[in-house]
Amino acid sequence: MSEKQRILIVDDDENIAELISLYLTKECYETRIVSDGDQAIPVWRSFRPHLIILDLMLPGKDGYQICREIRQTDHTPIIMLSAKGEVFDKVLGLELGADDYMIKPFDTKELVARVKAVLRRTSTSSTISDQNGQQVTWPDLIINLTNYAVQYMGKTIDMPPKELELLYFLASSPNQVFTREQLLDHIWGYEYIGDTRTVDVHIKRLREKLKDHPSWAIATVWGIGYKFEVKK
């Protein structure tokens, strides 16, 4: 019998946390609840969850700080929860490395569906990477999806998982144009309920880290989307 997937729920609202746990337990996940931000990292280290559901407003460390600390060493999928619905808050959470962002109040069944989608995507990606050692190489650029590492001009470049996955996806299909909607669907693994500005922000961050190169560029195709342009 396969091991149950473990989900860590970090939320100081006891009613919401218990409700999420109830629904996930019915779907045969093992859950652990933490209500204090200061306890989130120690419990994450001991529980080793397959996914984290992380509220932003917490006593002690807030969700942004917890996400930032985890992303320094690990790629455990994170779904952020927040009562804040502004685009800035969503983009900040995604830039820090969150895999999804849901606004309170939310439908618990939708949250469960998103949990399944994120776990399915990350599990499939991991399996493929282990088998094929996924790596894309261009002049002065190596993108390795197996160990989530990027090297540019001989130096390792720090990137949140979504930035790296976006770069890998574009670089794997040189000169092919993708719309923002296609990129959201491919990188996030489902129809992202939100604003395509998320893609623009991630592209902007990639360009800041990977300056113009004589052989290739992350190019904008006006009115359509983006492509990894290989120069002749």
Rosetta silent file (secondary structure, phi, psi, omega in degrees, C-alpha in Angstrom):
SEQUENCE: MSEKQRILIVDDDENIAELISLYLTKECYETRIVSDGDQAIPVWRSFRPHLIILDLMLPGKDGYQICREIRQTDHTPIIMLSAKGEVFDKVLGLELGADDYMIKPFDTKELVARVKAVLRRTSTSSTISDQNGQQVTWPDLIINLTNYAVQYMGKTIDMPPKELELLYFLASSPNQVFTREQLLDHIWGYEYIGDTRTVDVHIKRLREKLKDHPSWAIATVWGIGYKFEVKK
SCORE:     score description
SCORE:     0.000 S_00000001
   1 L     0.000  132.205 -176.701    0.000    0.000    0.000 S_00000001
   2 L   -72.071  152.988 -179.248    1.421    3.383   -1.002 S_00000001
   3 L   -70.407  141.070  176.704    2.287    5.975    1.613 S_00000001
   4 L   -67.375  142.725  175.032   -0.257    8.731    2.224 S_00000001
   5 L   -77.589  137.417 -174.198    0.755   12.145    0.975 S_00000001
   6 E   -99.723  136.121  179.713    1.315   14.560    3.836 S_00000001
   7 E  -127.971  126.089  177.921   -0.077   18.103    3.881 S_00000001
   8 E   -96.090  125.554  179.577    0.901   20.779    6.394 S_00000001
   9 E  -107.994  116.353 -179.112   -1.815   23.365    7.124 S_00000001
  10 E  -112.982  101.041 -176.997   -0.494   26.627    8.592 S_00000001
  11 L  -158.225  132.180 -177.969   -3.431   28.821    9.647 S_00000001
  12 L   -86.645   -3.439  174.635   -4.310   30.499   12.945 S_00000001
  13 L   -87.962  104.186 -173.949   -8.059   30.297   12.242 S_00000001
  14 H   -58.538  -40.468 -177.800   -8.928   27.044   13.978 S_00000001
  15 H   -64.997  -44.449 -179.830  -12.264   26.611   12.183 S_00000001
  16 H   -65.880  -44.991 -178.499  -10.777   27.046    8.711 S_00000001
  17 H   -61.205  -43.852 -179.654   -7.799   24.794    9.482 S_00000001
  18 H   -66.563  -36.884  179.424  -10.002   22.022   10.860 S_00000001
  19 H   -66.401  -44.359  177.502  -12.374   22.258    7.885 S_00000001
  20 H   -60.580  -45.676 -179.437   -9.494   22.002    5.402 S_00000001
  21 H   -60.480  -41.421  179.965   -8.057   19.084    7.349 S_00000001
  22 H   -60.330  -48.610 -179.256  -11.422   17.299    7.355 S_00000001
  23 H   -64.534  -40.922 -178.999  -11.848   17.555    3.587 S_00000001
  24 H   -70.156  -35.339  177.615   -8.256   16.495    2.898 S_00000001
  25 H   -63.974  -38.161  177.315   -8.490   13.552    5.309 S_00000001
  26 H   -62.569  -27.147  178.721  -11.578   12.360    3.429 S_00000001
  27 L   -90.789   12.361  175.475   -9.392   12.356    0.302 S_00000001
  28 L    72.256   27.765  171.037   -6.902   10.103    2.134 S_00000001
  29 L   -94.000  151.274  172.485   -4.237   12.736    2.819 S_00000001
  30 E   -95.009  130.054 -174.886   -2.399   12.874    6.128 S_00000001
  31 E  -120.549  156.699  173.033   -2.593   16.358    7.635 S_00000001
  32 E  -139.857  135.494 -177.885   -0.884   18.355   10.362 S_00000001
  33 E  -109.630  134.466  173.984   -2.109   21.760   11.609 S_00000001
  34 E  -127.455  131.207 -176.453    0.096   24.605   12.859 S_00000001
  35 L  -107.790   -4.443 -177.304   -1.474   27.822   14.149 S_00000001
  36 L  -122.430  127.541 -178.015    1.676   29.827   14.969 S_00000001
  37 H   -59.063  -32.481 -178.790    4.053   31.133   12.321 S_00000001
  38 H   -68.813  -21.062 -179.205    7.079   30.586   14.532 S_00000001
  39 H   -93.419   -8.386 -173.307    6.318   26.854   14.700 S_00000001
  40 H   -62.686  -46.605 -176.861    5.808   26.387   10.947 S_00000001
  41 H   -67.178  -47.384  177.202    9.458   25.812    9.985 S_00000001
  42 H   -58.141  -41.472  179.743   10.256   23.336   12.803 S_00000001
  43 H   -69.478  -38.756  176.504    7.097   21.313   12.043 S_00000001
  44 H   -58.109  -42.463 -178.922    7.821   21.449    8.298 S_00000001
  45 H   -66.208  -38.328 -176.512   11.278   19.991    8.947 S_00000001
  46 H   -83.665  -35.281 -176.287    9.970   17.149   11.128 S_00000001
  47 H   -82.620  -29.433 -179.758    6.733   16.369    9.236 S_00000001
  48 L    49.821   63.354 -177.403    8.283   16.638    5.723 S_00000001
  49 L   -71.889  158.058  173.900    4.987   17.374    3.933 S_00000001
  50 L   -83.013  -19.021  179.324    4.403   16.868    0.231 S_00000001
  51 E  -157.273  150.277  178.799    2.535   20.204    0.144 S_00000001
  52 E  -121.319  130.565  170.331    1.959   23.209    2.434 S_00000001
  53 E  -102.444  114.896 -165.664   -1.234   25.255    2.719 S_00000001
  54 E  -124.003  115.194  174.434    0.032   28.547    4.130 S_00000001
  55 E   -76.208  149.309 -178.748   -1.980   31.485    5.444 S_00000001
  56 L   -82.663  -42.822 -176.265   -0.305   34.887    5.118 S_00000001
  57 L   -92.059  106.490 -176.436   -1.508   36.563    8.327 S_00000001
  58 L  -136.434  152.951  169.163   -0.145   34.602   11.273 S_00000001
  59 L   -68.317  144.145 -175.629    1.072   35.269   14.808 S_00000001
  60 L    80.784 -136.491  178.230    4.859   35.232   14.825 S_00000001
  61 L   -66.191  140.714  175.588    6.356   34.883   11.340 S_00000001
  62 L   -87.014  172.985 -175.584    3.991   35.750    8.509 S_00000001
  63 H   -62.477  -36.394  178.395    3.389   33.560    5.475 S_00000001
  64 H   -60.530  -44.561 -178.537    5.716   35.552    3.223 S_00000001
  65 H   -66.548  -41.087  178.708    8.638   35.053    5.608 S_00000001
  66 H   -62.547  -45.555  179.500    7.893   31.336    6.018 S_00000001
  67 H   -60.720  -44.327 -179.272    7.708   30.868    2.241 S_00000001
  68 H   -60.669  -42.761 -179.132   10.980   32.752    1.769 S_00000001
  69 H   -66.116  -42.513 -179.733   12.797   30.580    4.337 S_00000001
  70 H   -64.601  -42.035 -176.916   11.525   27.323    2.846 S_00000001
  71 H   -69.168  -13.633  176.580   12.457   28.373   -0.682 S_00000001
  72 L   -66.374  -27.378 -175.053   16.055   28.966    0.359 S_00000001
  73 L  -133.252   -8.544 -169.200   16.594   25.204    0.565 S_00000001
  74 L  -147.765  156.281 -178.202   13.505   23.343   -0.653 S_00000001
  75 L  -115.618   24.022  176.815   10.860   23.176   -3.415 S_00000001
  76 L   -52.923  127.621 -179.893    7.931   21.776   -1.406 S_00000001
  77 L   -58.199  140.903 -178.850    4.762   23.015   -3.186 S_00000001
  78 E  -130.027  128.234  170.157    3.022   25.880   -1.366 S_00000001
  79 E  -109.091  118.255 -179.102   -0.552   27.132   -1.730 S_00000001
  80 E   -88.090  143.675  174.881   -0.962   30.539   -0.071 S_00000001
  81 E  -118.285  138.161  179.452   -4.206   31.643    1.568 S_00000001
  82 E  -158.715  149.404  172.497   -5.057   35.286    2.169 S_00000001
  83 L   -81.789   -9.015 -179.812   -7.933   37.678    2.755 S_00000001
  84 L   -86.317  124.621 -177.890   -6.001   40.135    0.575 S_00000001
  85 L  -108.681    4.605 -178.484   -7.140   40.054   -3.030 S_00000001
  86 L   -66.035  147.202  179.779   -4.965   42.786   -4.523 S_00000001
  87 H   -58.434  -38.588 -178.889   -2.855   41.847   -7.538 S_00000001
  88 H   -57.170  -44.620 -178.266    0.279   43.078   -5.728 S_00000001
  89 H   -65.912  -39.721  177.813   -0.206   40.556   -2.913 S_00000001
  90 H   -63.006  -48.505 -177.049   -0.788   37.695   -5.363 S_00000001
  91 H   -63.163  -41.305  179.252    2.258   38.577   -7.433 S_00000001
  92 H   -60.322  -45.421  179.183    4.458   38.944   -4.344 S_00000001
  93 H   -61.485  -41.998 -179.994    3.422   35.509   -3.104 S_00000001
  94 H   -69.957  -36.274  178.407    4.073   33.930   -6.504 S_00000001
  95 H   -64.763  -34.857  179.387    7.416   35.700   -6.856 S_00000001
  96 L   -71.798  -11.840  175.628    8.517   34.274   -3.512 S_00000001
  97 L   117.327    6.608  176.709    7.897   30.808   -4.915 S_00000001
  98 L   -66.323  148.494 -179.314    4.294   29.937   -4.029 S_00000001
  99 L   -91.117  -19.326  179.230    2.639   27.511   -6.454 S_00000001
 100 E  -160.638  165.924 -176.829   -0.855   28.945   -6.041 S_00000001
 101 E  -145.809  121.822  179.015   -2.743   31.707   -4.232 S_00000001
 102 E  -120.465  141.525 -177.222   -6.329   31.530   -2.979 S_00000001
 103 E   -98.394  132.270  175.417   -8.391   34.370   -1.553 S_00000001
 104 L   -79.169  145.285   -7.421  -10.520   33.910    1.566 S_00000001
 105 L   -75.374  151.265 -178.657  -13.338   33.066    1.760 S_00000001
 106 L  -132.861  163.253  176.651  -12.924   30.158   -0.649 S_00000001
 107 L   -82.494  124.664 -176.096  -14.767   26.981   -1.530 S_00000001
 108 H   -61.955  -34.960  178.712  -13.125   24.063    0.288 S_00000001
 109 H   -65.789  -35.489  177.214  -13.805   21.705   -2.603 S_00000001
 110 H   -66.917  -39.223  177.516  -11.961   24.075   -4.940 S_00000001
 111 H   -60.921  -44.440  178.907   -8.996   24.122   -2.560 S_00000001
 112 H   -60.808  -41.099  178.667   -8.916   20.313   -2.556 S_00000001
 113 H   -62.678  -38.983  179.471   -9.017   20.336   -6.371 S_00000001
 114 H   -70.231  -38.143  175.393   -6.090   22.735   -6.459 S_00000001
 115 H   -57.076  -47.472 -179.268   -4.148   20.615   -3.980 S_00000001
 116 H   -62.544  -41.467 -178.277   -4.622   17.604   -6.256 S_00000001
 117 H   -64.587  -44.657 -179.272   -3.604   19.616   -9.345 S_00000001
 118 H   -65.635  -43.838  179.441   -0.419   20.960   -7.748 S_00000001
 119 H   -65.344  -38.761  178.913    0.572   17.541   -6.385 S_00000001
 120 H   -64.333  -43.806 -178.970   -0.161   15.880   -9.720 S_00000001
 121 H   -65.416  -47.501 -177.208    1.935   18.429  -11.598 S_00000001
 122 H   -69.104  -35.024  178.702    4.903   18.320   -9.216 S_00000001
 123 H   -67.250  -43.629  179.417    4.783   14.529   -8.982 S_00000001
 124 H   -64.779  -43.228  179.729    4.734   14.119  -12.769 S_00000001
 125 H   -61.157  -42.031 -178.820    7.528   16.640  -13.209 S_00000001
 126 H   -65.194  -41.849 -179.101    9.646   14.854  -10.628 S_00000001
 127 H   -64.001  -45.703  179.798    9.099   11.443  -12.232 S_00000001
 128 H   -63.198  -41.914 -178.438    9.997   12.654  -15.706 S_00000001
 129 H   -63.169  -42.855 -179.050   13.064   14.477  -14.427 S_00000001
 130 H   -61.806  -37.106 -176.217   14.355   11.424  -12.582 S_00000001
 131 H   -76.959  -41.393 -170.980   14.026    9.289  -15.710 S_00000001
 132 H  -107.786   -7.227 -177.305   15.404   11.697  -18.282 S_00000001
 133 L    56.186   58.065 -171.131   17.613   14.076  -16.319 S_00000001
 134 L   -58.910  123.388  179.540   15.848   17.072  -17.864 S_00000001
 135 E  -154.218  137.518  174.643   18.293   19.760  -18.896 S_00000001
 136 E  -118.257  133.267 -178.141   18.368   22.453  -21.561 S_00000001
 137 E  -126.268  128.275  172.762   21.675   23.959  -22.639 S_00000001
 138 E  -130.545  166.659 -179.740   22.295   27.117  -24.661 S_00000001
 139 L   -51.420  122.069  178.654   25.473   29.221  -24.919 S_00000001
 140 L    66.216   13.774 -178.216   26.388   30.355  -21.377 S_00000001
 141 E  -140.044  125.259  174.545   23.078   28.992  -20.037 S_00000001
 142 E  -127.609  122.616  178.985   22.254   25.638  -18.410 S_00000001
 143 E  -115.474  113.295 -176.735   18.746   25.001  -17.036 S_00000001
 144 E  -112.042  112.371 -178.669   18.490   21.780  -15.047 S_00000001
 145 L   -83.928  -12.959  178.985   14.980   20.737  -14.039 S_00000001
 146 L   -69.421  -45.749 -179.560   16.231   17.653  -12.209 S_00000001
 147 L  -114.399   14.199  178.479   17.851   19.620   -9.403 S_00000001
 148 L    50.964   59.475 -179.246   16.193   22.991  -10.108 S_00000001
 149 E  -131.096  143.424  176.198   19.432   24.786  -10.901 S_00000001
 150 E  -127.450  130.168  174.194   20.314   27.492  -13.420 S_00000001
 151 E  -117.216  129.485  179.307   23.819   28.433  -14.452 S_00000001
 152 E  -132.680  124.360 -178.313   24.450   31.617  -16.433 S_00000001
 153 L    55.847   36.011  177.277   27.900   32.762  -17.521 S_00000001
 154 L    82.127    0.832 -178.942   29.381   30.103  -15.242 S_00000001
 155 E  -116.325  144.689  176.506   27.534   31.307  -12.133 S_00000001
 156 E   -76.291  130.214 -178.824   24.589   29.720  -10.313 S_00000001
 157 E  -107.377  125.413  177.876   21.510   31.947  -10.468 S_00000001
 158 L   -74.429  129.987  178.828   18.940   31.782   -7.662 S_00000001
 159 L  -143.579  137.053  169.730   15.397   31.385   -8.987 S_00000001
 160 L   -62.646  155.759 -176.205   12.032   30.522   -7.422 S_00000001
 161 H   -53.238  -42.426 -176.702   10.589   27.293   -8.867 S_00000001
 162 H   -67.839  -36.058  175.856    8.036   29.001  -11.106 S_00000001
 163 H   -61.961  -46.279 -178.164   10.637   31.268  -12.703 S_00000001
 164 H   -64.125  -43.280 -179.715   12.854   28.288  -13.430 S_00000001
 165 H   -64.576  -37.821  177.502    9.990   26.212  -14.828 S_00000001
 166 H   -64.769  -45.712  178.360    8.906   29.098  -17.057 S_00000001
 167 H   -61.327  -45.811 -179.908   12.454   29.567  -18.351 S_00000001
 168 H   -60.662  -44.215 -178.370   12.865   25.826  -18.930 S_00000001
 169 H   -61.892  -46.322  179.582    9.562   25.594  -20.791 S_00000001
 170 H   -65.132  -46.769 -176.561   10.407   28.498  -23.120 S_00000001
 171 H   -68.191  -21.306  178.747   14.002   27.388  -23.693 S_00000001
 172 L   -76.546  -16.049 -179.726   12.838   23.835  -24.496 S_00000001
 173 L  -129.239   69.798 -175.032   10.873   25.165  -27.496 S_00000001
 174 L   -58.106  137.673  177.140   13.162   27.750  -29.121 S_00000001
 175 L    68.360    4.422  175.856   11.499   30.358  -31.366 S_00000001
 176 L   -89.612  131.782 -177.479    8.018   29.018  -30.566 S_00000001
 177 L   -90.530  133.098  177.545    5.584   31.720  -29.497 S_00000001
 178 E  -122.066  137.694  173.834    3.349   31.116  -26.470 S_00000001
 179 E   -74.576  163.509  177.112    0.451   33.255  -25.312 S_00000001
 180 H   -60.866  -38.818  179.967    0.269   34.315  -21.684 S_00000001
 181 H   -64.600  -39.829  177.673   -2.717   32.001  -21.227 S_00000001
 182 H   -64.317  -40.692 -179.975   -0.755   29.038  -22.622 S_00000001
 183 H   -66.412  -41.275  176.269    2.160   29.757  -20.296 S_00000001
 184 H   -59.964  -44.518 -177.261   -0.151   29.969  -17.272 S_00000001
 185 H   -65.991  -42.418 -177.766   -1.747   26.669  -18.222 S_00000001
 186 H   -72.468  -42.080 -173.458    1.562   24.861  -18.831 S_00000001
 187 H   -81.631  -39.201 -178.513    3.490   26.195  -15.834 S_00000001
 188 H   -91.164  -12.194  170.638    0.744   26.221  -13.227 S_00000001
 189 L    82.890    5.265  177.458   -0.839   23.018  -14.479 S_00000001
 190 L  -164.886  175.344  179.968   -4.462   24.185  -14.635 S_00000001
 191 L   -72.055  105.192 -175.677   -6.532   27.167  -15.693 S_00000001
 192 L   -70.816  124.267  179.536   -5.152   29.820  -13.381 S_00000001
 193 L   -85.766   97.976 -177.288   -7.894   31.987  -11.918 S_00000001
 194 L   171.587 -148.645 -166.227   -6.263   35.352  -12.011 S_00000001
 195 L  -114.293  131.152 -179.135   -4.450   37.904  -14.026 S_00000001
 196 L   -68.004   -5.311  174.778   -2.070   37.195  -16.906 S_00000001
 197 H   -60.708  -23.601  176.343    0.107   39.958  -15.451 S_00000001
 198 H   -54.550  -43.745  178.830    1.614   37.147  -13.380 S_00000001
 199 H   -63.761  -43.779 -179.663    3.449   35.956  -16.509 S_00000001
 200 H   -59.168  -40.553 -179.729    4.679   39.472  -17.284 S_00000001
 201 H   -65.890  -43.062  179.336    6.123   39.818  -13.794 S_00000001
 202 H   -65.535  -38.943  176.707    7.942   36.477  -14.011 S_00000001
 203 H   -63.142  -42.554  179.276    9.354   37.379  -17.443 S_00000001
 204 H   -59.214  -43.551  179.806   10.551   40.720  -16.062 S_00000001
 205 H   -64.446  -40.655  178.850   12.359   38.926  -13.219 S_00000001
 206 H   -62.617  -42.472 -179.629   13.985   36.483  -15.632 S_00000001
 207 H   -65.986  -31.782  177.315   15.248   39.329  -17.804 S_00000001
 208 H   -67.461  -32.860 -177.839   16.730   41.060  -14.772 S_00000001
 209 H   -87.803  -30.536 -178.248   18.702   37.923  -13.930 S_00000001
 210 L  -117.100   94.674 -177.471   19.617   36.886  -17.496 S_00000001
 211 L   -67.025  167.260 -179.706   20.887   39.899  -19.397 S_00000001
 212 L   -52.877  136.833 -179.998   20.841   40.073  -23.194 S_00000001
 213 L  -121.935  146.170 -178.860   23.004   37.428  -24.824 S_00000001
 214 L   -61.766  -24.407 -173.755   24.376   37.471  -28.384 S_00000001
 215 L  -100.009  -20.883 -175.399   22.939   34.014  -29.120 S_00000001
 216 E  -156.798  165.480  179.129   19.504   34.083  -27.493 S_00000001
 217 E  -161.833  153.865  171.085   16.924   36.252  -25.715 S_00000001
 218 E   -89.178  104.576 -169.511   13.557   36.069  -23.988 S_00000001
 219 E  -102.905  145.357  173.356   11.594   38.017  -26.574 S_00000001
 220 E   -90.602  131.484  173.468    8.208   39.699  -26.462 S_00000001
 221 E  -106.126  101.649 -169.738    5.895   39.050  -29.386 S_00000001
 222 L   -56.924  132.340  179.650    3.666   42.086  -29.226 S_00000001
 223 L    81.645   -4.179 -178.846   -0.034   41.352  -28.959 S_00000001
 224 L  -124.822  -66.590 -177.313    0.585   37.631  -28.480 S_00000001
 225 E   174.933 -126.236 -173.895    3.038   36.616  -25.753 S_00000001
 226 E  -139.208  162.082  173.863    6.649   35.465  -25.425 S_00000001
 227 E  -152.049  157.927  171.442    9.271   33.188  -26.949 S_00000001
 228 E   -92.780  102.435 -172.898   12.836   32.049  -26.319 S_00000001
 229 E   -89.207  121.639  175.126   14.436   33.526  -29.399 S_00000001
 230 E   -97.222  119.922 -175.026   17.549   31.862  -30.755 S_00000001
 231 L   -81.197  139.990 -178.572   19.430   34.358  -32.875 S_00000001
 232 L   -71.053    0.000    0.000   20.766   33.312  -36.253 S_00000001
